Amino acid sequence: MFQLVKPELQKSLFNLPKFSILKRNLNLHEWQSKTLMKRHNVTVEDFKLSDSPEGVYKAIKGMDYPSYVIKSQIFAGGRGRGHFVENGFQGGVRFAKDAEEGYKLAKNMLGNHLVTKQTDEKGKLVRSVMVSQCMNIKRELYFAVVMDRVSQGPMIIVSPRGGTSIEEVAEETPDLISHFPIDVDVGPTMQQKIQIAEFLECHKSLVPKVTKEVQALYDLFIATDSSQVEINPFAETKEGDIFSLDAKFNFDDNAFFRQKEVFGMADKTDEDPREIEATKMGSSYVGLDGNIGCMVNGAGLAMATLDVLKMYDGEPANFLDLGGGASKEVVVKAFKILASHPNVKTILINIFGGIVRCDMIANGILEAVKEVGLEVPLVVRLAGTNVEKGIKLMNESGLPIITASDLGDAARKAVKTVKKFVKKN
């Protein structure tokens, strides 16, 4: 009997939050994911990477297949239906029958910005493309291994309906999704692997290949400290083989100390330099679309700050979470990062002093203001250990710092000052 996804589990497995505050996951390009899979004995198609049209031409000449796929390598989904800003070229994933056609396609992609449903209107710069053999796909399936909080361990999720949004499948036809909790000390049993193959409606001749791939993907998940290995499509070919054709990996930053090779694959050219700087000092930075820069310490305080600002019609430009043990030096660096965002018209600092005393935070703020300068209004709300000393230091500093008594007061003052600043300038 198959274990179908229960209604109460669907939300936790598929309707995930849009972003996480405390954790930044490593993203890999498709070619990197396939390199990793190949290294761990997962079956993938033949592929090569190129950063020039000439390289694509040479790659295809060195391969011997009836047709090829040219895929733009960016961190965004929906590439096949995207378009390029500079030349209007349609599709970041295209098919080519020979080297000449591959050259032309790559020329339209490389060095241009691809806009998809997951990017803004500026798109993302395509610096490289992946050239791979074109597969004769018979059926597109879905396979994933995730860390599940409900079962408190790995969970394998499969569906015979792959190649589409698994969230839509979960909502519209939940009976087409099955989940298999895995004992982390044992791994997937042969019985579970056979059940997976049967649920995927595989012919009995294909079952041995499916069980082998399931084991390889699970071994990859464990070996790399992944929090998610998603294969969509997990494809059955007309030749009777199973391939992992597109993959999405998530790796928890906490695994860095023993996964340095994996984290060394990170492509930082597509990241906000402010995020990189924040990560170096042990903090988390998220850029948003508004005009109020927010410095907080702790995920709960960050969410509360954003919610209260929105309640008073404020629009956060970014937020930087200092975490629980921020020093004076970290506060100075964090202030510089916040102030460097061109859209910031007011800075709101909302800190609870527990381990870190409020007077130390205040000294860090004062030092940062003196060092960086104060070109926009600054609103500060402190609470916790030595809060009176902290407020006194700022009030007696002679600097134009606006102090607030509580979060609501801070949000109102931040919204009021940003409106005045924008109107004045």
C-alpha positions in Angstrom: 0.0 0.0 0.0 1.3 3.4 -1.0 1.7 6.3 1.5 -0.1 9.2 -0.1 0.6 12.8 1.0 -1.8 13.6 3.8 -3.6 17.0 3.6 -1.9 18.2 6.7 1.6 17.4 5.2 1.1 19.1 1.9 1.5 22.6 3.4 4.8 21.7 5.1 6.1 19.9 2.0 5.2 22.2 -0.8 3.8 25.6 0.3 7.1 26.8 1.6 7.8 30.5 2.6 9.1 32.7 -0.1 12.4 33.3 1.8 14.2 32.4 5.0 15.8 35.0 7.2 18.4 33.1 9.1 19.6 30.8 6.5 21.1 31.4 3.0 21.1 28.3 0.9 23.8 27.6 -1.7 22.5 27.6 -5.2 24.1 25.6 -8.0 23.8 26.1 -11.7 22.4 23.2 -13.7 25.8 22.1 -15.0 27.2 22.1 -11.5 24.3 20.0 -10.2 24.9 17.5 -13.0 28.6 17.4 -12.3 27.8 16.6 -8.7 25.2 13.9 -9.7 27.6 12.3 -12.1 30.3 12.2 -9.4 27.8 10.3 -7.2 26.8 7.7 -9.9 23.5 9.3 -10.8 22.6 8.9 -14.5 22.6 12.2 -16.4 22.9 13.1 -20.1 26.2 13.9 -21.8 26.9 17.7 -21.4 29.5 20.4 -21.8 29.8 24.0 -20.6 30.8 27.0 -22.7 31.1 30.7 -22.3 31.4 31.5 -26.0 29.6 30.7 -29.3 32.8 29.3 -30.5 33.0 27.0 -27.5 29.5 25.8 -28.2 30.4 25.1 -31.9 33.5 23.1 -30.8 31.5 21.2 -28.1 28.8 20.0 -30.5 31.5 19.0 -33.0 33.0 16.8 -30.3 29.7 15.1 -29.6 27.8 12.7 -31.8 24.0 13.0 -31.3 21.0 13.7 -33.6 20.2 16.9 -31.8 21.3 19.1 -28.9 19.9 21.4 -26.2 21.4 24.8 -25.5 20.5 26.0 -21.9 21.3 29.4 -20.4 22.9 29.0 -17.0 21.2 31.5 -14.6 19.7 31.2 -11.1 16.0 31.4 -12.2 13.3 29.0 -13.4 11.2 29.4 -16.5 14.2 29.8 -18.8 12.6 28.1 -21.8 9.8 30.7 -21.9 12.0 33.7 -21.1 13.2 36.4 -23.4 16.4 38.5 -23.7 16.4 42.2 -23.0 19.0 43.3 -25.5 17.8 41.6 -28.7 14.3 40.3 -27.9 15.4 36.7 -28.6 12.9 34.2 -27.3 13.8 31.3 -25.1 16.8 30.6 -22.8 16.5 26.9 -23.6 16.6 26.0 -27.3 17.2 23.0 -29.5 19.9 22.7 -32.2 20.4 20.1 -34.8 24.0 20.9 -35.5 27.1 23.0 -34.5 26.1 25.8 -36.8 22.7 26.3 -35.3 24.1 25.9 -31.8 26.6 28.7 -32.5 23.8 31.0 -33.6 21.7 30.2 -30.6 24.6 30.8 -28.2 25.4 34.1 -29.8 21.9 35.3 -29.0 22.1 34.2 -25.4 25.6 34.8 -24.1 26.3 38.3 -22.8 22.6 39.2 -22.8 20.1 39.4 -19.9 17.4 36.8 -19.7 14.0 37.7 -18.2 11.9 34.9 -16.8 8.9 34.6 -14.5 11.4 34.4 -11.6 13.5 37.5 -12.4 12.7 41.2 -12.5 12.4 43.2 -15.7 16.2 43.7 -15.9 16.7 39.9 -16.1 19.9 38.0 -15.3 23.1 38.1 -17.3 23.8 34.8 -19.2 27.6 34.2 -18.8 27.6 30.6 -19.9 25.4 27.9 -21.6 25.2 24.2 -21.1 25.3 22.0 -24.3 23.7 18.6 -23.8 22.4 15.7 -25.9 18.7 15.9 -26.7 16.9 13.0 -25.0 14.1 10.9 -26.4 11.7 11.4 -23.4 8.8 8.9 -23.1 7.5 10.1 -19.7 8.4 12.9 -17.3 8.3 11.8 -13.6 9.1 13.6 -10.4 11.5 12.6 -7.6 12.8 14.5 -4.5 14.5 13.8 -1.2 13.9 16.5 1.4 14.3 16.9 5.1 10.9 16.6 6.6 10.1 18.1 10.0 7.0 16.0 10.6 8.8 12.7 10.3 12.0 14.3 11.6 14.2 12.7 8.9 14.6 12.3 5.1 11.5 12.0 3.0 11.4 10.7 -0.6 8.6 12.3 -2.6 7.6 10.9 -6.0 4.9 11.5 -8.7 4.2 10.0 -12.1 3.4 13.6 -13.2 6.7 15.3 -13.6 7.9 18.2 -15.8 5.4 20.6 -14.2 5.0 22.4 -10.9 4.8 19.9 -8.1 2.8 22.5 -6.1 0.1 22.4 -8.7 0.0 18.6 -8.6 -0.2 18.6 -4.8 -3.1 21.0 -5.0 -5.1 19.6 -7.9 -4.3 15.8 -7.8 -2.8 14.9 -4.4 -3.4 11.2 -5.1 -0.6 11.4 -7.7 2.0 12.1 -5.0 3.4 9.6 -2.7 5.8 10.1 0.2 8.2 7.7 1.8 9.7 8.5 5.2 13.2 7.1 5.4 15.0 5.7 8.4 18.3 7.7 8.3 20.2 4.8 9.9 19.1 2.4 7.2 18.3 4.4 4.1 15.6 3.4 1.6 14.8 -0.3 1.8 14.4 -2.5 -1.3 10.7 -2.7 -0.6 10.4 1.1 -0.6 12.4 1.4 -3.8 10.2 -1.1 -5.5 7.1 0.6 -4.2 8.5 3.9 -5.7 9.0 2.3 -9.1 5.5 0.8 -9.0 3.9 4.1 -8.0 5.8 5.8 -10.9 4.0 3.3 -13.1 7.3 1.9 -14.4 7.3 -1.3 -16.4 8.8 -4.3 -14.5 11.8 -4.2 -16.9 12.6 -0.7 -15.7 12.3 -1.4 -12.0 16.0 -2.4 -11.4 17.2 0.8 -13.0 14.7 2.9 -11.0 15.8 1.3 -7.7 19.4 1.9 -8.6 18.8 5.6 -9.3 16.7 6.0 -6.2 19.6 4.7 -4.1 22.2 6.8 -5.9 20.1 10.0 -5.4 19.6 9.2 -1.8 23.3 8.5 -1.3 24.0 11.9 -2.9 21.6 13.6 -0.6 23.3 12.1 2.5 26.9 12.5 1.3 26.5 16.2 0.5 24.5 17.2 3.6 21.6 18.3 1.3 18.3 19.6 2.7 16.7 19.1 -0.7 17.5 17.1 -3.9 14.7 17.6 -6.4 14.7 16.0 -9.9 12.1 17.3 -12.3 11.9 15.7 -14.7 13.1 12.3 -13.5 12.7 11.0 -17.1 12.0 7.7 -18.7 13.4 7.5 -22.2 12.0 5.7 -25.2 15.1 3.5 -25.1 14.1 2.3 -21.7 16.5 4.2 -19.4 16.1 6.6 -16.5 17.8 10.0 -16.4 17.9 12.9 -14.0 17.4 15.7 -16.5 16.9 18.8 -14.3 17.9 19.2 -10.6 17.5 21.6 -7.8 19.7 21.3 -4.7 19.6 23.0 -1.3 22.5 22.8 1.1 22.3 24.2 4.6 25.1 26.7 5.4 25.6 24.7 8.7 27.2 21.9 6.6 30.0 24.2 5.3 32.7 22.9 7.6 32.5 19.4 6.1 31.3 20.3 2.6 33.9 22.8 1.5 34.2 21.3 -1.9 30.5 21.6 -2.6 30.3 25.2 -1.2 33.4 26.0 -3.2 31.2 25.6 -6.3 29.2 28.7 -5.4 28.9 31.3 -8.2 29.0 34.7 -6.5 28.9 36.8 -9.7 25.1 36.7 -9.6 24.8 37.6 -5.9 24.3 41.0 -4.3 27.7 42.1 -3.0 26.0 43.3 0.2 24.8 39.7 0.9 28.3 38.5 0.5 29.7 41.1 2.9 27.0 40.3 5.4 27.7 36.6 5.2 31.4 37.2 5.8 30.7 38.8 9.2 28.1 36.1 10.2 25.0 38.2 9.4 22.1 37.8 7.0 21.2 40.5 4.4 18.0 40.5 2.2 17.4 43.2 -0.4 13.8 44.4 -0.9 12.1 47.1 -3.0 11.2 49.9 -0.6 13.2 52.8 0.9 13.6 52.1 4.7 16.8 50.2 5.6 16.3 47.9 8.7 18.9 46.6 11.1 17.7 44.0 13.6 19.0 41.1 15.6 17.0 37.9 15.4 14.5 36.4 12.9 11.5 37.0 15.0 12.4 40.7 15.5 13.1 41.0 11.8 9.6 39.7 10.8 8.0 41.9 13.5 9.8 45.0 12.2 8.8 44.3 8.6 5.2 43.7 9.6 4.9 46.8 11.7 6.5 49.0 9.0 3.9 47.7 6.5 1.1 48.3 9.0 2.1 52.0 9.0 2.5 52.1 5.2 6.3 51.8 5.2 8.2 50.0 2.6 11.5 48.2 3.7 14.4 48.6 1.3 16.4 45.8 2.9 17.0 44.2 6.3 20.2 43.0 7.9 20.0 40.5 10.7 22.9 40.8 13.1 22.1 37.6 14.9 22.5 37.1 18.6 26.1 38.1 19.3 26.9 41.2 17.3 29.9 43.3 18.4 30.5 47.0 18.1 32.6 46.3 15.0 29.9 44.3 13.4 27.4 47.1 14.0 29.7 49.5 12.2 30.0 47.2 9.2 26.3 46.5 9.1 25.5 50.2 9.1 27.8 50.6 6.1 26.1 47.8 4.2 22.6 49.2 4.9 23.6 52.8 4.0 25.2 51.6 0.7 21.8 50.7 -0.8 20.8 53.5 -3.2 17.1 53.3 -2.4 17.5 53.8 1.4 16.0 57.1 2.5 15.7 56.3 6.2 17.5 53.7 8.4 15.6 52.0 11.2 17.6 50.1 13.8 15.6 47.8 16.1 17.8 45.9 18.5 17.0 43.9 21.6 19.9 43.8 24.0 20.2 40.4 25.6 23.7 38.9 25.2 24.7 42.2 23.5 24.2 45.2 25.8 22.4 48.2 24.5 25.1 50.7 25.5 27.6 48.7 23.4 25.2 48.7 20.4 24.7 52.5 20.9 28.5 53.0 20.8 28.7 51.0 17.6 25.9 53.1 16.1 27.6 56.4 17.1 31.0 55.2 15.7 29.3 54.1 12.5 27.6 57.5 12.0 30.8 59.4 12.7 32.7 57.2 10.2 30.2 56.8 7.4 28.2 60.1 7.9 24.5 60.4 8.1 23.0 61.4 4.8 19.5 60.0 5.6 17.4 60.1 8.8 18.2 57.5 11.4 15.6 56.1 13.8 16.8 53.8 16.7 14.8 51.7 19.1 16.7 49.7 21.7 15.3 47.4 24.4 16.9 45.1 27.0 20.1 45.2 28.9 21.4 48.7 29.7 18.8 50.3 27.5 18.8 53.5 29.6 22.6 53.9 29.1 22.3 53.3 25.4 19.5 55.8 24.9 21.4 58.4 27.0 24.6 57.9 24.9 22.7 58.6 21.7 20.6 61.5 23.1 23.8 63.2 24.4 25.9 62.6 21.3 24.8 65.7 19.5 24.1 63.6 16.4 20.7 63.8 14.6 19.5 60.4 15.8 15.8 59.9 16.4 15.2 57.5 19.3 12.0 55.6 19.8 10.3 54.1 22.9 8.9 50.9 21.3 8.5 49.2 17.9 5.3 50.9 17.0 6.8 54.3 17.8 9.9 53.5 15.8 7.9 52.4 12.8 5.7 55.5 12.9 8.8 57.8 13.1 10.6 55.9 10.3 7.6 56.2 8.0 7.1 59.9 8.9 10.8 60.8 8.4 11.1 59.0 5.1 8.1 60.9 3.7 9.6 64.2 4.8 13.0 63.2 3.4 11.6 62.2 0.0 9.4 65.3 -0.2 12.4 67.5 0.7 14.7 65.9 -1.8 
